[in-house]
Amino acid sequence: MSIGETGSTVKPTVLIATTARWVPSARLAVALANAGFTVDAVCPSAHPIANTDSVRQIYSYRGFDALTSFSEAIANSKPDLIVPGDDLATRHLHLLYDQERRKGDAGEPVCALIERSLGAPENFPVLYARTKFIKLAREEGIRVPQTEVIHFSSDLKKWIAQTDFPIVLKADGSSGGDGVKVARTWEDARRALRALQAPPLLARAAKRAFIDRDSRLLWPSLLRRRSIVNAQTFVAGREATSSIVCWKGEVLAELHFEVLNKVASTGHATVLRLIQNAEMSDASKKIARRLNLSGLHGLDFMLETQTENAYLIEINPRLTQVAHLTLGLGRDIPAALYSAVSGQAVCPAPKVTEDSTIALFPQEWIRDPASPFLQSAYHDVPWDKPELIRACVRARRKQADWYSQQSRVHAFSMARLPRL
């Protein structure tokens, strides 16, 4: 029960559930604790969240026994709310909901918790199906690009004949730029379709598991699981993103940004500019209402160059990397979430900056340690969490050392090749 329902003064507990060692989930843990929550986490070992002093208890996420590890964390933490930290964590929670529902009355408490945390369960499948989601958005009068599922190369040829190049191909279940390719020729499109449909390479999955300690690709690789691919018309313009917190279909707080810099052409943002955009805000409210969303979600847009029209291109059913930013009333996601769960009035934290341009840490620093944005923009370094900063630096050095070693191995092998 929440504070608002019981009248108790006990702080509500939020469980951050994540399968990835993603720094933004650690940043959000700090922000939620500052907002008034008791914060627990279920996450992989060596997660940066352990380098904060904001989490009461950390439970172990086991990739080969995912639902059990989530279920055990819920049973021990007894949270008022769960916040998924990545798309796979959201998928685990949806599967856990189905598992508990089959138990009847015995599973009702967990089902109620997941529904309170994420929203209406009948809409869970739409969050993973890009074409279905875009169709739903169009029904709400939201501006969207044409999108269609592509099964075979014949479907792709038909699509290209109708829309022409360039086109965007996206795999269901992907995020952060993974599983997205822009094709400008038929040969590019054909190769992209084949690559996106194919299961992850075993070598890549093994590297992720044993070097990065990230086992998320292992099962899809071992089971040779193929992805559903969607084609989407290309919108020439600038990328934009929204982070929202919802409660029973109502948007409580929202952050809208234009993307200024990215780690790669289809990767995650590293520098953003805070904007006001009525069309993005309206779309966010319509989606939240239509899907009866609760919790944290992200929406991605394209701002068309010639018209400035905002095209909604996808939804991310989990926290985004800007959700921890506290930028005033109506722009403080942790405070709004605390208010919804506790029943108390919204009490936003002091604004972290008056600068509209924000360089995310460690994302922009990792992309380019000499980036001018680290000086000209607000660099979002958690100076009050020095251990978290050190963990980010260590992780970056470890990654750089690994790639440097691979380069040396490659150079050595090439040096030994006979000259032809």
Buried (B, 14 or more C-beta within 10 A) or exposed (E): EBBBEEEEEEBBBBBBBBBBBBBBBBBBBBBBBBBBBBBBBBBBEEBBBBBBEBBEBBBEBBBEEBBEBBBBBBEEBEBBBBBBBBBBBBBBBBBBBBBBBEEEEEBEEBBEBBBBBBBBBEBBEBBBBBBBBBBBBBEBEBBBBBBBBBEEEEBBBBBBEEBEEBBBBBBBBBBBBBBBBBBEEEEBBBEBBEBBBBBBEEEEBBBBBEEBEBBBBBBBBEEEEEBBBBBBBBBEBBBBBBBBBBBBBBBBBBBBBBBBBBBEEBBBBBBBBBBEBEBBBBBBBBBBBBBBBBBBBBBBBBBBEEEEBBBBBBBBBBBBBBBBBBBBEBBBBBBBBBBBBBBBEBEBBEBBBEBBBBBBBBBBBBBEEEBEBBEEBBBBBBEEBEEBBEBBEEBBEEEEEEEEEEEEEEEEEEEEEEEE
